[in-house]
């Protein structure tokens, strides 16, 4: 019996290192713009769309590139576009979030894991990031830097995350679905030249 062709549009080529570097650079610029210029910061919380580049990088490239993306974005943003005194705790938070997203969301191809499993992983990742990064770590750092008591801050942040986590879930899945087909054609397409084809077959240790 003839096997049914897979539903994705990949060609079987792994993503080349050159494409990974270019994509990470684009997402890095986007993350800095979204988190530094198109965000709203209050004394106890920050509202932005900076989660989108991070989660997209985690989906396409895995935890190592996502960790690099988040840490570089935090350090470059704090250096070039400071919005207050630099505090290493928030860099730790963004690194923890990158690891959670990277391990749970990574899809080597658009069909692995299955879309149903992927949606479940997105939900789990958002819950873990909300609990560990946003509620635990960021509340602790805000308490230290602002001098406010931890528990009152935590209560306010719980309400914020109850609203933002579902919103992030819906927004991210919509954006990822919109970008999946065109990005798959670019990322998983055959290399344009023999050198890139050779590099795409080199082990990347992702």
N, CA, C and O of each residue as an XYZ file, in Angstrom:
824
protein
N       0.841     -1.192      0.000
C       0.000      0.000      0.000
C       0.883      1.251      0.000
O       1.814      1.371      0.796
N       0.575      2.160     -0.892
C       1.386      3.368     -1.008
C       1.186      4.288      0.181
O       0.057      4.576      0.581
N       2.299      4.746      0.742
C       2.208      5.627      1.894
C       1.761      7.020      1.483
O       2.116      7.531      0.421
N       0.978      7.606      2.356
C       0.500      8.967      2.114
C       1.634      9.952      2.332
O       2.410      9.814      3.278
N       1.729     10.939      1.466
C       2.791     11.947      1.587
C       2.585     12.758      2.845
O       1.444     13.036      3.213
N       3.663     13.148      3.520
C       3.531     13.951      4.729
C       2.905     15.293      4.426
O       3.012     15.804      3.312
N       2.242     15.867      5.437
C       1.485     17.103      5.222
C       2.353     18.342      5.245
O       1.904     19.409      4.825
N       3.624     18.232      5.739
C       4.443     19.442      5.788
C       5.078     19.701      4.428
O       4.964     18.885      3.514
N       5.739     20.828      4.305
C       6.321     21.215      3.030
C       7.831     21.234      3.103
O       8.474     21.891      2.284
N       8.409     20.542      4.046
C       9.852     20.507      4.174
C      10.450     19.613      3.109
O       9.767     18.760      2.542
N      11.726     19.811      2.843
C      12.409     19.040      1.822
C      13.353     18.012      2.411
O      13.994     17.268      1.669
N      13.451     17.958      3.724
C      14.358     17.016      4.343
C      15.699     17.622      4.709
O      16.497     16.979      5.391
N      15.966     18.852      4.271
C      17.216     19.505      4.605
C      17.142     20.118      5.998
O      16.159     20.780      6.328
N      18.165     19.906      6.818
C      18.183     20.594      8.109
C      18.408     22.087      7.902
O      18.894     22.512      6.854
N      18.055     22.870      8.899
C      18.287     24.309      8.803
C      19.784     24.569      8.888
O      20.437     24.139      9.839
N      20.321     25.258      7.916
C      21.761     25.528      7.901
C      22.135     26.504      9.009
O      21.299     27.267      9.494
N      23.392     26.466      9.395
C      23.865     27.370     10.442
C      23.741     28.827     10.018
O      23.429     29.693     10.835
N      23.987     29.096      8.728
C      23.863     30.463      8.232
C      22.439     30.975      8.412
O      22.234     32.110      8.843
N      21.457     30.141      8.083
C      20.062     30.542      8.252
C      19.720     30.747      9.719
O      18.952     31.646     10.061
N      20.284     29.921     10.581
C      20.032     30.071     12.013
C      20.578     31.400     12.527
O      19.930     32.073     13.329
N      21.755     31.771     12.071
C      22.364     33.028     12.507
C      21.541     34.215     12.009
O      21.275     35.154     12.760
N      21.139     34.165     10.735
C      20.348     35.264     10.169
C      19.003     35.383     10.883
O      18.579     36.482     11.241
N      18.340     34.253     11.087
C      17.040     34.275     11.752
C      17.166     34.774     13.184
O      16.328     35.551     13.642
N      18.194     34.341     13.895
C      18.399     34.796     15.272
C      18.654     36.298     15.311
O      18.159     36.986     16.204
N      19.421     36.817     14.349
C      19.691     38.259     14.302
C      18.398     39.049     14.072
O      18.185     40.092     14.690
N      17.538     38.547     13.183
C      16.262     39.221     12.918
C      15.385     39.199     14.163
O      14.796     40.214     14.533
N      15.299     38.037     14.807
C      14.487     37.925     16.016
C      15.068     38.754     17.153
O      14.322     39.273     17.984
N      16.391     38.883     17.199
C      17.033     39.698     18.227
C      16.628     41.160     18.089
O      16.254     41.808     19.067
N      16.706     41.668     16.863
C      16.294     43.061     16.625
C      14.818     43.254     16.967
O      14.440     44.252     17.579
N      13.997     42.300     16.570
C      12.563     42.386     16.850
C      12.285     42.340     18.346
O      11.429     43.071     18.844
N      13.003     41.485     19.062
C      12.813     41.371     20.507
C      13.186     42.661     21.226
O      12.484     43.084     22.144
N      14.280     43.285     20.817
C      14.702     44.536     21.442
C      13.672     45.634     21.199
O      13.336     46.393     22.108
N      13.175     45.712     19.968
C      12.173     46.742     19.642
C      10.893     46.519     20.439
O      10.347     47.456     21.022
N      10.418     45.274     20.464
C       9.159     44.980     21.154
C       9.266     45.176     22.662
O       8.333     45.674     23.292
N      10.403     44.784     23.245
C      10.534     44.840     24.696
C      10.966     46.207     25.211
O      10.656     46.569     26.346
N      11.689     46.976     24.376
C      12.217     48.257     24.836
C      11.403     49.463     24.381
O      11.339     50.470     25.087
N      10.783     49.369     23.211
C      10.101     50.536     22.656
C       8.591     50.364     22.562
O       7.858     51.352     22.584
N       8.117     49.131     22.460
C       6.683     48.893     22.313
C       6.144     48.132     23.510
O       5.362     47.193     23.360
N       6.563     48.536     24.688
C       6.115     47.885     25.919
C       5.681     48.942     26.924
O       6.037     50.116     26.824
N       4.909     48.489     27.884
C       4.435     49.371     28.951
C       4.972     48.832     30.268
O       4.712     47.683     30.626
N       5.710     49.648     30.978
C       6.311     49.229     32.245
C       5.656     49.982     33.399
O       5.517     51.204     33.353
N       5.257     49.249     34.425
C       4.718     49.830     35.651
C       5.653     49.453     36.786
O       6.557     48.644     36.577
N       5.475     50.001     37.969
C       6.362     49.647     39.084
C       6.358     48.166     39.440
O       7.324     47.681     40.030
N       5.306     47.436     39.100
C       5.245     46.030     39.507
C       5.165     45.059     38.338
O       5.222     43.850     38.564
N       5.035     45.528     37.097
C       4.934     44.596     35.984
C       5.288     45.287     34.676
O       5.310     46.514     34.581
N       5.566     44.454     33.662
C       5.881     44.945     32.331
C       5.004     44.209     31.324
O       4.902     42.983     31.361
N       4.371     44.964     30.423
C       3.487     44.391     29.428
C       4.091     44.642     28.048
O       4.309     45.790     27.661
N       4.362     43.561     27.303
C       4.944     43.706     25.976
C       4.661     42.460     25.154
O       4.121     41.473     25.654
N       5.038     42.526     23.872
C       4.933     41.381     22.979
C       6.293     40.721     22.767
O       6.505     40.023     21.776
N       7.201     40.945     23.697
C       8.525     40.366     23.587
C       8.540     38.852     23.663
O       9.534     38.221     23.304
N       7.449     38.266     24.128
C       7.388     36.804     24.195
C       7.355     36.176     22.812
O       7.763     35.025     22.653
N       6.877     36.907     21.801
C       6.724     36.328     20.468
C       8.055     35.929     19.834
O       8.180     34.776     19.421
N       9.068     36.813     19.729
C      10.340     36.369     19.155
C      10.971     35.223     19.938
O      11.558     34.318     19.345
N      10.855     35.253     21.260
C      11.427     34.188     22.077
C      10.774     32.847     21.786
O      11.467     31.848     21.592
N       9.456     32.815     21.754
C       8.746     31.561     21.527
C       8.912     31.073     20.092
O       8.959     29.867     19.852
N       9.000     31.992     19.140
C       9.239     31.593     17.758
C      10.635     31.013     17.588
O      10.816     30.012     16.896
N      11.615     31.637     18.213
C      12.981     31.115     18.168
C      13.044     29.728     18.806
O      13.707     28.831     18.284
N      12.365     29.554     19.916
C      12.325     28.253     20.576
C      11.719     27.201     19.668
O      12.195     26.066     19.628
N      10.676     27.565     18.941
C      10.004     26.632     18.042
C      10.893     26.234     16.879
O      10.960     25.056     16.527
N      11.567     27.184     16.284
C      12.335     26.928     15.073
C      13.761     26.455     15.338
O      14.291     25.645     14.577
N      14.392     26.951     16.408
C      15.822     26.717     16.564
C      16.220     25.971     17.831
O      17.349     25.487     17.911
N      15.346     25.856     18.820
C      15.705     25.110     20.023
C      16.263     25.978     21.138
O      16.336     27.201     21.020
N      16.658     25.316     22.233
C      16.966     26.041     23.463
C      18.267     26.834     23.407
O      18.343     27.911     23.999
N      19.297     26.338     22.712
C      20.582     27.048     22.704
C      20.466     28.411     22.034
O      20.953     29.415     22.554
N      19.822     28.434     20.888
C      19.669     29.703     20.178
C      18.711     30.629     20.904
O      18.883     31.848     20.874
N      17.708     30.068     21.552
C      16.759     30.895     22.304
C      17.424     31.497     23.528
O      17.177     32.656     23.863
N      18.264     30.723     24.195
C      19.024     31.251     25.336
C      19.934     32.386     24.889
O      20.007     33.427     25.542
N      20.628     32.180     23.772
C      21.493     33.228     23.228
C      20.689     34.469     22.881
O      21.098     35.590     23.186
N      19.546     34.264     22.242
C      18.676     35.383     21.849
C      18.252     36.211     23.056
O      18.398     37.433     23.053
N      17.734     35.558     24.077
C      17.198     36.286     25.221
C      18.273     37.013     26.010
O      18.084     38.161     26.410
N      19.389     36.356     26.235
C      20.458     36.985     27.016
C      21.045     38.167     26.260
O      21.266     39.227     26.847
N      21.302     38.001     24.959
C      21.834     39.108     24.164
C      20.856     40.276     24.114
O      21.260     41.432     24.234
N      19.570     39.977     23.937
C      18.567     41.040     23.881
C      18.527     41.816     25.187
O      18.400     43.040     25.183
N      18.636     41.101     26.313
C      18.597     41.775     27.606
C      19.839     42.635     27.815
O      19.733     43.774     28.269
N      21.004     42.105     27.490
C      22.250     42.843     27.705
C      22.375     44.026     26.744
O      22.756     45.122     27.154
N      22.054     43.806     25.462
C      22.133     44.896     24.483
C      21.099     45.968     24.800
O      21.398     47.161     24.751
N      19.885     45.540     25.125
C      18.846     46.507     25.451
C      19.185     47.331     26.674
O      18.965     48.542     26.694
N      19.729     46.668     27.711
C      20.083     47.389     28.933
C      21.247     48.337     28.711
O      21.348     49.362     29.386
N      22.137     48.007     27.763
C      23.306     48.840     27.497
C      22.977     50.033     26.600
O      23.369     51.166     26.880
N      22.249     49.754     25.516
C      21.978     50.807     24.532
C      20.701     51.584     24.818
O      20.608     52.772     24.508
N      19.728     50.918     25.403
C      18.430     51.567     25.635
C      17.975     51.313     27.070
O      16.947     50.672     27.285
N      18.718     51.800     28.043
C      18.373     51.506     29.445
C      17.074     52.171     29.869
O      16.785     53.307     29.491
N      16.305     51.450     30.653
C      15.065     52.011     31.199
C      15.139     52.079     32.719
O      14.125     52.270     33.390
N      16.332     51.923     33.249
C      16.572     51.928     34.686
C      17.909     51.271     34.958
O      18.615     50.888     34.025
N      18.257     51.139     36.200
C      19.520     50.509     36.564
C      19.506     49.028     36.178
O      18.508     48.332     36.362
N      20.641     48.563     35.637
C      20.733     47.150     35.241
C      20.749     46.268     36.478
O      21.421     46.572     37.464
N      19.994     45.162     36.414
C      19.945     44.202     37.513
C      20.041     42.803     36.918
O      19.208     42.417     36.098
N      21.045     42.047     37.325
C      21.326     40.747     36.738
C      20.182     39.753     36.948
O      20.046     38.793     36.190
N      19.373     39.978     37.963
C      18.274     39.054     38.227
C      17.324     38.918     37.048
O      16.854     37.819     36.751
N      17.037     40.033     36.371
C      16.121     39.965     35.236
C      16.755     39.230     34.052
O      16.048     38.619     33.251
N      18.079     39.288     33.942
C      18.770     38.499     32.923
C      18.638     37.014     33.226
O      18.468     36.201     32.317
N      18.717     36.663     34.500
C      18.513     35.268     34.900
C      17.102     34.814     34.550
O      16.902     33.700     34.064
N      16.127     35.682     34.799
C      14.747     35.347     34.476
C      14.569     35.075     32.991
O      13.930     34.094     32.611
N      15.128     35.936     32.151
C      14.961     35.759     30.711
C      15.684     34.510     30.227
O      15.250     33.877     29.265
N      16.787     34.148     30.888
C      17.488     32.908     30.541
C      16.659     31.687     30.928
O      16.582     30.719     30.171
N      16.040     31.731     32.102
C      15.183     30.624     32.543
C      13.998     30.453     31.596
O      13.654     29.331     31.223
N      13.380     31.557     31.210
C      12.254     31.489     30.270
C      12.696     30.899     28.932
O      11.972     30.104     28.332
N      13.881     31.286     28.465
C      14.399     30.761     27.201
C      14.591     29.250     27.269
O      14.278     28.538     26.314
N      15.101     28.764     28.389
C      15.310     27.322     28.543
C      13.986     26.565     28.557
O      13.860     25.513     27.930
N      13.010     27.099     29.266
C      11.697     26.441     29.325
C      11.073     26.379     27.933
O      10.631     25.319     27.490
N      11.040     27.517     27.252
C      10.466     27.548     25.912
C      11.262     26.657     24.949
O      10.685     25.909     24.161
N      12.591     26.749     25.026
C      13.425     26.015     24.087
C      13.282     24.513     24.189
O      13.240     23.820     23.172
N      13.208     24.001     25.413
C      13.096     22.550     25.598
C      11.702     22.036     25.226
O      11.570     20.920     24.723
N      10.670     22.834     25.468
C       9.308     22.354     25.253
C       8.763     22.626     23.850
O       7.959     21.844     23.342
N       9.184     23.716     23.221
C       8.555     24.125     21.968
C       9.309     23.707     20.712
O       8.754     23.791     19.616
N      10.528     23.269     20.833
C      11.349     23.017     19.643
C      10.713     21.986     18.726
O      10.340     20.893     19.154
N      10.596     22.358     17.439
C      10.062     21.460     16.409
C      11.102     21.318     15.295
O      11.248     22.227     14.479
N      11.826     20.195     15.244
C      12.837     20.013     14.194
C      12.249     20.137     12.792
O      12.924     20.601     11.873
N      10.986     19.722     12.626
C      10.241     19.932     11.390
C       8.828     20.356     11.783
O       8.432     20.174     12.934
N       8.058     20.919     10.841
C       6.701     21.359     11.192
C       5.772     20.247     11.664
O       4.710     20.530     12.219
N       6.151     18.990     11.455
C       5.287     17.880     11.866
C       5.784     17.139     13.104
O       5.154     16.170     13.527
N       6.876     17.562     13.682
C       7.428     16.866     14.849
C       7.717     17.874     15.950
O       8.562     18.749     15.763
N       7.038     17.781     17.100
C       5.948     16.855     17.411
C       4.674     17.210     16.651
O       4.626     18.215     15.942
N       3.647     16.384     16.803
C       2.382     16.659     16.130
C       1.810     17.979     16.625
O       2.172     18.462     17.698
N       0.911     18.559     15.829
C       0.380     19.873     16.204
C      -0.375     19.811     17.526
O      -0.302     20.750     18.318
N      -1.097     18.725     17.778
C      -1.823     18.593     19.043
C      -0.853     18.574     20.218
O      -1.086     19.226     21.236
N       0.236     17.821     20.071
C       1.250     17.787     21.125
C       1.909     19.154     21.284
O       2.212     19.586     22.396
N       2.123     19.819     20.162
C       2.757     21.131     20.201
C       1.895     22.143     20.949
O       2.405     22.905     21.769
N       0.606     22.153     20.675
C      -0.297     23.065     21.378
C      -0.266     22.801     22.878
O      -0.259     23.737     23.677
N      -0.247     21.529     23.261
C      -0.167     21.183     24.680
C       1.141     21.680     25.285
O       1.162     22.181     26.409
N       2.225     21.539     24.536
C       3.524     22.015     25.030
C       3.548     23.528     25.183
O       4.148     24.055     26.119
N       2.897     24.220     24.266
C       2.812     25.684     24.377
C       2.109     26.072     25.666
O       2.560     26.964     26.386
N       0.999     25.397     25.956
C       0.259     25.691     27.180
C       1.106     25.399     28.417
O       1.140     26.202     29.349
N       1.787     24.257     28.430
C       2.630     23.894     29.575
C       3.764     24.897     29.745
O       4.061     25.322     30.861
N       4.398     25.274     28.632
C       5.512     26.229     28.692
C       5.057     27.567     29.257
O       5.750     28.154     30.088
N       3.910     28.056     28.819
C       3.409     29.335     29.315
C       3.093     29.272     30.803
O       3.344     30.232     31.532
N       2.549     28.161     31.253
C       2.260     28.004     32.685
C       3.555     27.985     33.492
O       3.650     28.639     34.530
N       4.556     27.233     33.016
C       5.833     27.155     33.734
C       6.540     28.506     33.762
O       7.087     28.902     34.791
N       6.529     29.207     32.644
C       7.158     30.531     32.610
C       6.431     31.490     33.546
O       7.064     32.284     34.242
N       5.112     31.416     33.562
C       4.338     32.283     34.458
C       4.677     31.992     35.913
O       4.878     32.917     36.700
N       4.741     30.708     36.277
C       4.985     30.346     37.671
C       6.423     30.599     38.103
O       6.668     31.196     39.152
N       7.385     30.135     37.279
C       8.791     30.179     37.686
C       9.421     31.537     37.392
O      10.004     32.164     38.277
N       9.298     31.987     36.142
C       9.971     33.221     35.741
C       9.228     34.465     36.203
O       9.811     35.346     36.835
N       7.937     34.535     35.885
C       7.193     35.762     36.165
C       6.816     35.916     37.638
O       7.089     36.949     38.250
N       6.189     34.889     38.200
C       5.691     35.018     39.571
C       6.792     34.842     40.614
O       6.892     35.646     41.542
N       7.603     33.826     40.482
C       8.626     33.566     41.499
C       9.817     34.511     41.348
O      10.078     35.329     42.231
N      10.537     34.401     40.236
C      11.789     35.150     40.081
C      11.562     36.654     39.933
O      12.156     37.443     40.668
N      10.714     37.054     38.996
C      10.539     38.492     38.773
C       9.928     39.210     39.970
O      10.250     40.369     40.229
N       9.049     38.529     40.698
C       8.515     39.144     41.913
C       9.611     39.330     42.951
O       9.655     40.344     43.647
N      10.495     38.342     43.047
C      11.623     38.456     43.974
C      12.527     39.620     43.586
O      12.914     40.419     44.438
N      12.869     39.718     42.285
C      13.751     40.810     41.842
C      13.090     42.168     42.047
O      13.749     43.119     42.468
N      11.793     42.269     41.754
C      11.093     43.536     41.949
C      11.055     43.918     43.422
O      11.191     45.090     43.771
N      10.871     42.934     44.275
C      10.873     43.198     45.712
C      12.231     43.717     46.171
O      12.313     44.631     46.992
N      13.299     43.120     45.630
C      14.655     43.535     46.007
C      14.954     44.943     45.501
O      15.470     45.776     46.247
N      14.634     45.209     44.240
C      14.997     46.495     43.647
C      14.096     47.646     44.078
O      14.533     48.796     44.122
N      12.842     47.343     44.396
C      11.907     48.407     44.768
C      11.763     48.575     46.279
O      11.276     49.603     46.751
N      12.188     47.561     47.036
C      12.040     47.622     48.477
C      10.645     47.298     48.970
O      10.361     47.452     50.158
N       9.768     46.853     48.082
C       8.406     46.505     48.476
C       8.344     45.059     48.965
O       9.192     44.235     48.623
N       7.341     44.776     49.757
C       7.179     43.429     50.307
C       6.851     42.431     49.193
O       6.154     42.764     48.234
N       7.361     41.214     49.332
C       7.223     40.199     48.298
C       5.763     39.791     48.090
O       5.283     39.776     46.957
N       5.056     39.460     49.168
C       3.723     38.866     49.038
C       2.690     39.804     48.447
O       1.915     39.369     47.595
N       2.631     41.062     48.847
C       1.684     41.966     48.164
C       1.978     42.105     46.666
O       1.057     42.173     45.852
N       3.264     42.146     46.310
C       3.623     42.198     44.896
C       3.160     40.943     44.169
O       2.656     41.010     43.048
N       3.340     39.796     44.822
C       2.965     38.526     44.213
C       1.475     38.475     43.899
O       1.082     37.989     42.838
N       0.651     38.967     44.803
C      -0.798     38.940     44.589
C      -1.169     39.726     43.336
O      -1.958     39.259     42.515
N      -0.599     40.919     43.195
C      -0.885     41.727     42.014
C      -0.414     41.067     40.734
O      -1.084     41.158     39.705
N       0.724     40.407     40.785
C       1.272     39.752     39.598
C       0.485     38.499     39.235
O       0.438     38.124     38.064
N      -0.126     37.852     40.202
C      -0.961     36.683     39.904
C      -2.123     37.091     39.015
O      -2.421     36.416     38.030
N      -2.776     38.185     39.355
C      -3.889     38.661     38.536
C      -3.419     39.000     37.128
O      -4.103     38.700     36.150
N      -2.264     39.620     37.029
C      -1.732     39.997     35.717
C      -1.455     38.766     34.871
O      -1.782     38.748     33.684
N      -0.859     37.739     35.460
C      -0.522     36.538     34.696
C      -1.750     35.706     34.346
O      -1.755     35.004     33.335
N      -2.779     35.777     35.162
C      -4.024     35.086     34.826
C      -4.650     35.667     33.560
O      -5.384     34.980     32.850
N      -4.355     36.926     33.289
C      -4.875     37.573     32.087
C      -3.927     37.380     30.905
O      -4.361     37.048     29.802
N      -2.631     37.589     31.142
C      -1.682     37.584     30.033
C      -1.369     36.186     29.504
O      -1.178     36.028     28.298
N      -1.308     35.171     30.362
C      -0.950     33.826     29.893
C      -1.925     33.299     28.835
O      -1.478     32.830     27.788
N      -3.249     33.359     29.074
C      -4.172     32.927     28.007
C      -4.061     33.787     26.751
O      -4.158     33.282     25.633
N      -3.855     35.095     26.945
C      -3.707     35.981     25.788
C      -2.468     35.615     24.983
O      -2.518     35.573     23.754
N      -1.352     35.347     25.666
C      -0.126     34.936     24.984
C      -0.336     33.633     24.227
O       0.182     33.463     23.123
N      -1.088     32.721     24.809
C      -1.371     31.433     24.182
C      -2.075     31.624     22.842
O      -1.664     31.055     21.830
N      -3.123     32.418     22.843
C      -3.899     32.641     21.625
C      -3.092     33.420     20.591
O      -3.076     33.055     19.416
N      -2.427     34.484     21.018
C      -1.663     35.325     20.096
C      -0.520     34.545     19.468
O      -0.302     34.621     18.259
N       0.213     33.796     20.286
C       1.357     33.068     19.743
C       0.936     32.013     18.738
O       1.531     31.915     17.665
N      -0.074     31.223     19.060
C      -0.510     30.177     18.127
C      -0.998     30.780     16.815
O      -0.787     30.199     15.750
N      -1.644     31.935     16.880
C      -2.104     32.603     15.657
C      -0.920     33.074     14.812
O      -0.905     32.887     13.596
N       0.072     33.686     15.466
C       1.249     34.172     14.741
C       2.060     33.012     14.184
O       2.512     33.062     13.040
N       2.249     31.966     14.988
C       3.023     30.805     14.540
C       2.355     30.134     13.353
O       3.038     29.730     12.412
N       1.030     30.005     13.377
C       0.300     29.397     12.259
C       0.429     30.252     11.001
O       0.526     29.725      9.893
N       0.429     31.567     11.177
C       0.547     32.483     10.036
C       1.918     32.395      9.380
O       2.039     32.498      8.159
N       2.963     32.201     10.207
C       4.335     32.190      9.693
C       4.830     30.801      9.316
O       5.856     30.676      8.648
N       4.121     29.754      9.732
C       4.641     28.390      9.562
C       4.943     28.045      8.113
O       6.036     27.568      7.808
N       3.993     28.276      7.217
C       4.181     27.870      5.827
C       5.278     28.663      5.118
O       6.180     28.051      4.546
N       5.242     30.005      5.130
C       6.316     30.742      4.434
C       7.692     30.518      5.048
O       8.686     30.426      4.327
N       7.758     30.430      6.380
C       9.063     30.215      7.014
C       9.582     28.816      6.743
O      10.790     28.626      6.596
N       8.700     27.835      6.675
C       9.138     26.469      6.383
C       9.762     26.386      5.000
O      10.753     25.682      4.804
N       9.191     27.099      4.046
C       9.748     27.106      2.689
C      11.163     27.673      2.671
O      12.009     27.234      1.892
N      11.408     28.642      3.530
C      12.729     29.276      3.566
C      13.707     28.458      4.389
O      14.826     28.193      3.948
N      13.289     28.054      5.589
C      14.209     27.413      6.523
C      14.600     26.012      6.097
O      15.759     25.622      6.239
N      13.644     25.244      5.572
C      13.901     23.837      5.260
C      14.107     23.581      3.775
O      14.105     22.429      3.340
N      14.285     24.643      2.988
C      14.472     24.477      1.556
C      15.880     23.991      1.253
O      16.765     24.048      2.107
N      16.078     23.513      0.034
C      17.395     23.026     -0.373
C      18.398     24.169     -0.373
O      18.051     25.283     -0.767
N      19.624     23.928      0.055
C      20.648     24.979      0.052
C      20.846     25.551     -1.339
O      20.720     24.841     -2.336
N      21.158     26.839     -1.400
C      21.291     27.523     -2.683
C      22.610     27.219     -3.387
O      22.696     27.360     -4.607
N      23.633     26.808     -2.655
C      24.931     26.547     -3.265
C      25.599     25.374     -2.559
O      25.193     25.009     -1.455
N      26.624     24.774     -3.182
C      27.281     23.599     -2.593
C      27.876     23.856     -1.223
O      27.859     22.965     -0.374
N      28.410     25.067     -0.980
C      29.023     25.367      0.311
C      27.974     25.360      1.402
O      28.185     24.788      2.472
N      26.816     26.008      1.130
C      25.745     26.032      2.119
C      25.201     24.626      2.337
O      24.840     24.265      3.457
N      25.139     23.810      1.243
C      24.654     22.445      1.398
C      25.596     21.650      2.296
O      25.152     20.869      3.137
N      26.905     21.855      2.108
C      27.876     21.168      2.959
C      27.721     21.601      4.407
O      27.744     20.767      5.311
N      27.560     22.920      4.637
C      27.416     23.420      5.999
C      26.134     22.929      6.654
O      26.105     22.685      7.860
N      25.067     22.781      5.858
C      23.794     22.343      6.423
C      23.867     20.919      6.936
O      23.073     20.520      7.789
N      24.821     20.144      6.418
C      24.944     18.738      6.828
C      25.935     18.549      7.958
O      26.083     17.442      8.476
N      26.617     19.622      8.348
C      27.537     19.523      9.471
C      26.763     19.415     10.760
O      25.698     20.019     10.881
N      27.259     18.662     11.736
C      26.552     18.572     13.035
C      26.518     19.919     13.716
O      27.528     20.621     13.765
N      25.354     20.291     14.248
C      25.181     21.598     14.892
C      25.032     21.485     16.392
O      25.024     22.501     17.087
N      24.913     20.263     16.911
C      24.846     20.006     18.350
C      23.707     20.759     18.999
O      23.860     21.256     20.115
N      22.560     20.860     18.331
C      21.389     21.516     18.909
C      20.642     20.560     19.812
O      19.623     20.929     20.395
